[in-house]
Amino acid sequence: MGRRRSSRRGGRGYRARRVNSREPVQRFLIVCEGERTEPNYFGSFRVPKLVIHVRGYGLDPTALVKMAERERKTGVYDQVWCVFDRDHCQAGVFNAAITRAKNKGIQVAYSNEAFELWYLLHFHYYDTAVSRNRYAAKLSGLLGHPYRKNSETIFEELLPRQPDAIRNAERLLAQYSRPNPAANNPSTPVHKLVEQLNRFAR
């Protein structure tokens, strides 16, 4: 047998290797604060349909973690993730939700301040706070057309730049010597969920 090629950056932008027949496909439960923005994005990954069960509830971080705990009992999942923003959530409540999730075996892809930070990192490295009110204007300029918050095409538009976003997000988190999600603005570990999903990309 010859050597398998590694799936390095290519035209599709996937950084991780493609799944092979020896690796069991995992099932993901992704519970999102946003009812459309985040579900539209994660639901667009090119993975087998049975891999992702993504839901958007419009709940605050604490309630969302509790919802993930309940949803986990309704199926068999290998990875359970909560996706939520810092937004206007009080610092103590935000950090407590993250701690509760981790204690319950739930992983968190938070964004401080908003999920659109992940989109911005596809274009540039940002290490200074950007008001959530400015995200749409910045993204419109970078995309070359008006940014729509609940876009169903944003995943495909950003896919070629995804490896850059992962590197920028990693670099951003690394600058905080004492991680404090509520205070670390900007910051996001969304790339960790993205990398896990890319393991099963077709």
C-alpha positions in Angstrom: 0.0 0.0 0.0 1.2 3.5 -0.8 1.3 6.3 1.6 -1.8 8.3 2.1 -1.6 12.0 1.3 -2.1 14.3 4.2 -4.9 16.9 3.7 -3.0 20.1 4.1 -4.4 23.4 3.0 -6.0 23.1 -0.3 -8.6 24.8 -2.4 -11.2 23.9 0.1 -9.4 25.4 3.0 -9.5 22.4 5.3 -6.5 22.1 7.6 -7.2 18.7 9.2 -6.8 15.4 7.5 -9.9 13.7 6.1 -11.5 10.9 7.9 -10.5 7.4 6.9 -12.2 4.0 7.3 -10.2 3.2 10.4 -11.5 6.2 12.4 -15.1 5.9 13.7 -17.2 8.9 12.9 -18.1 10.8 16.0 -21.5 12.5 16.7 -21.6 16.1 17.8 -24.3 17.9 19.7 -23.8 21.7 19.2 -26.2 23.9 21.2 -26.1 27.5 20.2 -27.2 30.8 21.8 -28.0 32.2 18.4 -31.1 30.8 16.8 -29.8 31.1 13.2 -26.3 32.6 12.8 -24.3 29.9 14.5 -26.6 27.0 13.4 -26.3 28.1 9.8 -22.6 28.2 10.0 -21.9 24.9 11.7 -24.7 23.2 9.8 -22.8 24.0 6.6 -19.7 21.8 7.4 -19.1 19.2 4.7 -19.5 16.2 7.0 -21.8 13.3 7.0 -25.3 14.3 8.1 -25.2 12.0 11.2 -22.1 13.8 12.5 -23.8 17.1 13.6 -26.9 17.8 15.6 -27.0 21.6 15.9 -29.7 23.6 17.6 -30.2 27.3 18.3 -32.2 28.3 21.3 -31.8 32.1 22.0 -30.9 31.4 25.6 -28.5 33.1 27.9 -25.2 31.2 28.7 -26.4 29.6 31.9 -29.7 28.4 30.5 -27.9 27.2 27.4 -25.5 25.0 29.3 -28.5 23.5 31.2 -30.2 22.9 27.9 -27.1 21.1 26.6 -27.2 18.9 29.6 -30.8 17.9 28.8 -30.3 17.6 25.1 -27.3 15.2 25.7 -29.7 12.7 27.3 -31.8 12.5 24.2 -29.1 10.8 22.0 -25.7 9.3 21.9 -23.0 11.9 21.4 -19.2 11.8 21.4 -18.8 15.5 21.8 -21.1 18.1 23.2 -20.5 21.8 22.6 -22.1 25.1 23.8 -21.7 28.1 21.5 -22.4 31.5 23.1 -21.3 35.2 23.2 -20.1 37.4 26.0 -22.4 40.1 24.7 -24.1 41.9 27.6 -23.8 39.0 30.0 -22.3 39.9 33.4 -18.7 38.7 33.8 -19.4 36.4 36.8 -22.4 34.8 35.1 -20.4 34.3 31.8 -17.4 32.7 33.5 -19.7 30.6 35.8 -21.5 29.2 32.7 -18.2 28.1 31.2 -17.1 26.5 34.4 -20.3 24.6 34.8 -20.1 23.3 31.2 -16.6 22.0 31.8 -17.6 20.4 35.0 -20.4 18.6 33.1 -18.1 17.4 30.3 -19.4 20.0 27.9 -17.0 22.0 25.7 -17.5 25.7 25.1 -16.9 27.7 22.0 -17.5 31.2 23.4 -16.9 34.5 21.7 -15.9 37.8 23.4 -17.7 39.9 22.3 -19.7 38.1 19.5 -19.5 35.2 17.1 -18.6 37.6 14.3 -15.1 37.9 15.8 -14.5 34.4 14.3 -15.5 35.7 10.9 -13.2 38.7 11.2 -10.2 36.5 12.1 -10.5 35.0 8.6 -9.1 38.2 7.3 -6.9 39.8 10.0 -5.4 39.2 13.4 -7.2 41.4 16.0 -5.8 41.8 19.5 -7.8 44.9 20.5 -11.4 45.1 21.4 -13.9 45.7 18.6 -17.4 46.8 19.6 -20.1 44.3 18.5 -21.7 47.3 16.9 -18.8 47.6 14.4 -18.6 43.9 13.4 -21.2 44.3 10.6 -19.5 47.3 9.0 -16.1 45.7 9.2 -17.3 42.4 7.7 -19.2 44.3 4.9 -16.0 46.0 3.9 -13.9 42.8 4.0 -16.5 40.7 2.2 -17.1 43.3 -0.5 -20.9 43.2 0.1 -23.3 43.9 3.0 -22.9 41.4 5.8 -26.1 39.5 6.7 -26.1 38.2 10.3 -28.1 35.1 9.5 -26.4 34.4 6.2 -26.6 30.8 4.8 -23.6 31.3 2.5 -21.0 32.7 4.9 -19.4 29.3 5.6 -18.6 28.8 1.9 -17.5 32.4 1.5 -15.0 32.1 4.3 -13.9 28.6 3.8 -10.7 29.3 1.7 -9.5 31.6 4.6 -10.3 29.1 7.4 -6.7 28.1 8.0 -5.8 31.8 8.6 -8.7 32.1 11.0 -7.5 29.1 13.0 -4.0 30.5 13.3 -5.3 33.9 14.3 -7.6 32.5 16.9 -4.8 30.4 18.4 -2.5 33.3 18.5 -5.1 35.5 20.1 -5.8 33.0 22.9 -2.1 32.5 23.5 -1.6 36.1 24.4 -3.6 35.8 27.6 -1.3 34.4 30.3 -4.2 34.1 32.7 -7.3 33.1 30.8 -10.4 35.0 31.9 -13.0 34.6 29.2 -15.2 37.4 30.4 -12.3 39.9 30.5 -10.3 38.6 27.5 -11.7 40.9 24.8 -11.2 39.9 22.1 -11.0 36.1 22.4 -12.6 33.0 21.1 -11.9 29.3 21.0 -14.4 28.6 18.2 -11.4 27.3 16.2 -11.2 24.3 18.5 -14.7 23.2 17.5 -13.9 23.9 13.9 -10.8 21.7 14.0 -12.8 18.8 15.5 -15.5 19.0 12.8 -12.8 19.2 10.1 -11.6 15.7 11.2 -14.7 14.3 9.5 -14.8 16.6 6.5 -15.5 14.9 3.1 
